Each structure stands twice: as structure tokens, then as C-alpha cells.
Amino acid sequence: MDQSLPTVRLKNAWRSSHPWIFQRLVEKPAQRPKPGSIVDVVGVEGDWIGRGFYNGHSRIAIRLLEKDPAVPVDAGWFSRRIAEAVRLRREVLRLDEVSDAWRAVHSEGDGLSGLVVDRYADLVVVEFFSAGMFRHREWIFDALRQQFPGCRIHASADEHVQKQESFDFRGNVPAEPAIITEHGVKFRADPAGAHKTGFFADQRENREWLSRQCQDKRVLDLCCNTGGFGIYAAARGAMDVTGVDIDEAVLEIARGNARLNDVRVRFVQADIFPWLRDAAARGEAWDVVVLDPAKMTRDRNQVIPALKNYLDMNKLALGVVKPGGLFATFSCTGLVSEEQFLDMLRRAAFFSNRRLQILKVAGAGADHPFLADVQESRYLKAAFCRVLD
């Protein structure tokens, strides 16, 4: 153990390899370290468990980072761990060959619980999900500058995370957008003006695969956000593309993205529920329909209502797919399992009287890895289907 670090003791035996230890399993220290402090963790018998972040205000009291007592968690530790995450993307996955936009750090999947980093050309976007990562942000920024020399850094943290983790981050000066390219298609990544980090790199391979089925087809992109699927389809020769989203701000970015690629996409600001009902009433139908809604819930008690919402929108979307057409549907709600998602899709097909042939089940790109014993890092579910009749 590092005698200079506070020590936190567990109440019960710990045999898990999961990096999270919840508050109920941790004895409250006599002198509580500040949220996000690095501590040594010992078991009920005083045996060394690991080293990580402690947060007495969070449901996740401890986020284990290091299990070798001889290795300090310091600036050098962050530098090595982030370098290894970047090496995976560059040398193993060779993502630079297809894009200059990819996830550089995926929280627990890269052994950095509470940290997400996306790279968009020269812009590096950092999102904090834990007080520990926020507290040690300068070490993180220095490590990122080593991997991306000359980069611009934009950092953020959702308000609900700050409340849960008990830290206050007012943000930084909004970064100028970056223009990125993936599989030859260009997009503007704007963390200040769009949802989350500014662009969803997790769908890169899904966009590319589906776009290859769109030549000379009529395509409908529902919950289109900044236009990813629709613009890919238009760039790959789709005959007609319509994108629908309720958020006018992201649609402005989507229109700019269409201009970047010199393609024509009709973007419509609307709630997809009445819009789809009206389209079905007019007898409209599309060869390819994409449904990629935002996250439905972060609350385990709201999973059933979330599945009901998924069911309702999938039923409506299936109603405007031509017989023999393609339907691509997604869920980024981590609390909804793949099994639940596919069962919802089965019920949606039944209630809409459509017969589905599932061609492919997928998820996020390989730059969003998850550990076998930490399924929480897996969130995106994708189903590519053919509507037989």
C-alpha cells in the first residue's frame, strides 16, 4: 500500500473483478477524502484489494483503477493507460485508415472508469462521468496532448452526472467545430452546438453497411440527428432521402453536413409519432427506413415505459416500409438489454402485421470496447431487418 494515500475498508469479502464497489459495501472513513480522491482499498481482513477513486457522495463509492500495489495511480499512470487505449485504435483497429473521428477512451472498456474521450480530427472532446476523472483532469489533458500533439480540447459533464458525483464543472469556452471524414463522407462535429460530444462515431460501421444497400432507393431517416444515416445513403446513390427530427438545432447542422457532401436530403422538423401516422394515412412507403432514437432513460425503474416507447415508434416505422424493404432500428439505452430489444422488435412486427427477417444484429464500433465482466459499457443495439410482407 501507498502510505501517503487514504485507506478505505470494505465491510464484506470482495471477490469480484468489477471495478465498481457500491456505497453499502464500504465502511465510512473517519476522515472522508474529498470526492474523487485516490485511495487504497482493503478488505475486511486488511488484505489489499486495489487502488482507485473514492466518492462518499456517490452510489458508486469506489472505482477501482489499479490492482498492482506497486503501481501508483499518478500522471504517469494516466499517460500509459491513455496511450494504450489510443494504440488499440491506431495500431490494432487501424481506424485512421477509414476515419479521423473515433472514440479514444471508452470508460470501463479501457480501464478508465468514468472517462469518455472522442477524437474529431484536431478536436479532442472529453466527457467526465466521475468526480475522480474530473478532479485529475489536468493529468488527463496532458496525456491526451501527448497522443494528439497540437490538439484542441473541449471538456464537458452532464448536469445529472455532476449532481450524482458531487462536483461542479461550469464547462469551458465552446470549441469551434471540426470537419471530420469517415468512409469518405464528411461531417461537422460540434460539441457546443449538437447533442452530447457533437457527433456519434459509434454508428460509423452501421452507417457504412446500411448505405451500401441504398443505391437507387427511397430512404427515410427517423430521429436523424445531424443526418448521419441519411447523408451516407445520399452519398451512396440513394434516389430520395428524407430525414426527420424534432430538434431544429441539430437539423441545421444536418443541412450543413449535406452541403459538405454536395448531396440533397430533405430534412423535416417534426415529432415522428404524428408525422409517421400522417405518412401512413397518405399511403407513403420507403425502401429503407432507419429509426435511431435518443436514449430513453437512465432510471432502472423506467425500463418498462422505455420499452413501451420503443414498441410504439417501431410499430409506426414498420408501417411505412415497403414489402421487401429494409428496416434498421437502434437503441442506445444501456439499461435495455439486447434480448429485451429484440423481443420488443418481435412484438412490434406482430402488432403491425409485418413479417421480419433479421439480417444482422450489431452494436457500437470496435472503438467502443467493453469488458466481459463489465457489461455496463455496452449500450448500443442495432438490428438490420428485411420486411418480407
N, C-alpha and C positions, 0 to 999 in steps of 0.2 A: 504494500500500500504506500501511497504518497502521503507522508506525514503532514505535508503542507495543505492538503485538501480536507474539507469537512468529510465526516463519515456518516453514512445513513444506514440504519439497520432494518432488516426485514423482520416481519412478525412470524412468517411461516417459511417452511423449506421452499427453495426455489429451484426447480428442475427444468424450467422452460428455456428454449433458445430464442424466444420472442424478445425484442428489445424494449417493449413497454412493460412497466410494472405499475399497477394501479394503486391509488391512494390507500385503499383499505388494507393493502398488504405491507404498508410501510409504517414504521414507528416514527412518530413526530420527533424530530431532533429538539433537544433542549434549547439550542440556539439555531433558529431556522436560517439556512442560507437564502440569499436573495433568489427570486425566480430565475431559473436558467443557469445557476451556478454549477460548476463541475464538481462532482463529489465521487468518493469511493463508496461502493455499496457492499455491505457484508451481510451474511446470512444469520440465522438465529444462533448459530454456534460460533459466530465470529469469522466464519470462512469467507474468503474474498469472492464476490460474485462478479464484479465488473466496475467500470468507470463510465460516468455519463452525466447527463443533465438532471438536476433536481428542481422540482417546482411544487412547492407545498400548496399552491393555489389551483393547480390543475388536476383534473381527474386522472391524467397520466402523470403520476408523481415522479417517475424516473424513466428516462430514455437512455438505455444502455448504448454506449458507443464503442467501448474497447474492453476486451476480455483478457488481455495480457497485462498483468500487474506491472511489468517492466516498461510498458509503453505509456508515456504521458500524453494526455489529450491537450495539445498546445497548438500554436500556429503551424508548426511542422507537421503535426498530425493531420490538420485540415488540408494543408498543401498536398500531402501524399494521397489522402483519400480522394480529393477532388481531381488530382492528376490521374488516378486510376479510373475514375468514372469517365473522364474525357478520353482516356486511351481506349476504353471499351468502344466508344462511339467512333473514334477515328481509325483505330488500327484493326479492331475485330469486326465491327459492323460496317466500317468504311462508308459512313454516311456522307462524308464530304463529296463522294462521287455522284450523289444524287441530289444533295441539298446543302445550303448553307444555313439551314434552320433545323435544329434538333434539341431535344431535352438533354442537357448536360449532366444534371443530377436529379434523380428521382427518389428522393427521400429514403425510406427504409430499403428500397430496392438497391441503393448504392451505399448502404450503411451510414447514411446521414439523416437520421430521423428528424423530421420537422423542417427540411430544406428542399426546395424545388428551384432549379435553375434552367432557364431556357436560353438558347443561343440563337439570335436572329442576325446573321451577318456580323456587323461590328457592334451590335447591341446585345448586351447580356442582361436578362431580366431575372431578378432574384425574388422569390416569394418565401416569406417566413411563416412557418406553421407552428413554431415553438419558441418559447421565451429564450431557451438556450441558444438557438441559432441566431436570434436577434441580438442577444447580449454579446455574442462573439462575432458580429458581422464584419468587423474590420479584418479579422483573420480570413474570413470567407472572401471578402473583396480582394485582399492581397493575393490569395490563392487563385482566384479567377483571373486576375490580371497577369499572373504567370502563364496561364494556359491560353489566354486570348490577349496578347500584347496590343496595347492601343485601344482596347475596347471601351465602349461607353457602358455604364452600369445604371440600371433602373431597379429600385427595390420597392417592395410593397408587402402589405399584410392585410388580410381581410379583417373587418371590424369584429366579426364574431370570433375569429382566432385570437385577436388581441384581448378580447373580453375573457375568453376561456383560459388563456395562458397568462393573463395579468401582465401585459406590457403595453406600452403606449408608443406607437410609431406614427408620426404625422406625415410620413412619406417624404419624398424628395422632389426636386424640381422635375416636372414631367419631361421625359426624354423625347427627342424627335423620333418619329417613326423610322423604321429600317425597311428597305426593299429587299425581300428575300426571293430565292428561286428554289423550287423543288420539282424534280422531274420536268424541268423546262418551263414550268408555269410560275409566273411572278405574283407576289402578294405584298401588300404593305402590312407590316407588323407594328401595331400602335398600342403599346401598353397604357398610354394615357387616355386613349380615345375609344378603346374597344374592351370587350369583356375579358376578365382575368388578365393573362400575361400579354394579350394583344393578338395572338394567333394560335390555333390549335394544331401543333405539329403531330399530335398523337394519331391523327387521321391520315397522315401522309400516304401510307401504303394502301389504305382503304380507298382514298380518293383516286389513286393511280389505277388500282384494279378495276373499280367501277367505271372509270372514264373510258377504259378500253372497250366497254360494252355499249357505248353511247353514240357511235357514229351513225349519222342519218336518223337519229331517234328524237322523239319529243320527250324532254326531261323536265321533271318538277322537283325542285329542291326546297323542302319544307323545313322551317326553323333554320334558314340558310346562313345565319350569322353574317360573316364577312364574305360569303359567296364561294367557299371552297369547292364543294362538290359541283355546283352549277358552272363555275368558271372552268374547272377541269373538263367537264363534259363539253362545253362550248369549244374549248381549245382542241379537243379530240374529234371535232367534227359533228357534234350534235346539230340536228336540224333546227330545233327550237328549244330554248331554255327559259324557265320561269323560276325565280327564287322568291320565297315568301318568309317574312319575319315580322315580328311585332315591334321591333326596336328600330326606329328610323335612324339612329346614330350609327349603328353597325351597317345599315343598308347604304349609307353614304360611303362608308369605307368599301363596301362591296362594289358599288358603282365605280369607284376609283380603281379597284382591282380589275374590273372588266376592261376599263380603258387601258390599264397597264399591259394587258394581253391582247388588245385590239380585237376583243370578241363582243358579241351582242348577247346580253342577258336582260330579260325584263324582271326587275325587282319590284315587289309589291309589299307595302307596309300594311299588315293585317294580322288579326288573330286567326290562326289556322283553323279553329273549330268552325266558326260561321263561314269562313272562306271555302273550306272543303265541302260543307253542306251545299253552299250555293253552286260550287263547281259540279258536284254530283247531280244536282237538280237540273243543271243545264245540259247534262249528258256528256260533260268533258271527261277525257281519259288520256293518260300519258303512257308512253312505252317504258319509261324508267321513272320511279318515284323514290325519293330519298327523304327519310324522316330522322332528323338528328336534333332532338330537343335538348334544352339545358338540363342541368342536374335538378331532380325533383325534390330531394330532401336530404338533410344531414341528420335527421332525427330517426332513430330506430322505431319509434312509436308511430312514425308516419309512412312506413314502408307500404302498408296495405293501401292507403289512399294514393300513394305514388303509383303503385301498380294499376290501380283503377284509372288514373290519368293516362298511363301508357296504353292501357287497353282501349280507352275511348279514342285516343288520337290514332292508334294503329288501325282500328276498325274504319275510321273515316278515311285514312290514307289508302287503305286497301280498296276502298270503294271507287277510287279514280285511277286504278292501274288497269291497263288493257289486258285482256286474256292473253297469256303468253308473255306478258311484260315482266320487268324486273322490279323488285321492291327491296330496298336497302334500309334497314331500321337499326337504330342505335340506342343505347342507354349509357350515360356516364355517371349514373347514380351508383356509387360504390356499395351502398347497403343493399342494393338489388343484385342477387346472385345471377349467374348465367342460367342456372336451372329455372329460377323464377322468371327470368326474362323470356326464355324460350317457351315456357308454359303459358305466359301471357300472350305470346305470339300465336300459339296454337289456339287459344280461346278467341283471339281477335279474328283469326281466319274462320273459325266455326261460326261466330256470330255475324260475320259479314258474308257468309256463304261463299267463301273463296277457298280454293284448294292450293296449298303452298308446297312447293318443292324447295327445300333448303339446300342451297348450293355450297354455302361456305359460312362457317362461324369463325369470327376473328375477334380481335381486340385492338389495343393500342400497339404502336410500333415497337420494335425491339429496343429503342432508346428509352422505353418506359418499363424497365425490368421489375420483377417482384420476386422476393424470396419465397421458396416453397413453404416456409413456416411463418411467413408474414403476408397473408393474402390481402391485407388491407391496402397494399399498394396497387392492387389490381382493381380497376374500376370500369373501364370501357368494355361494353359488349356490343358486338356487331353481328348481324345476321343478313346475309345476301340470299334472296329468295326469287324463285320464279312463280308467278301466279298462273297456275295452269288453266283455270277456267273461272 
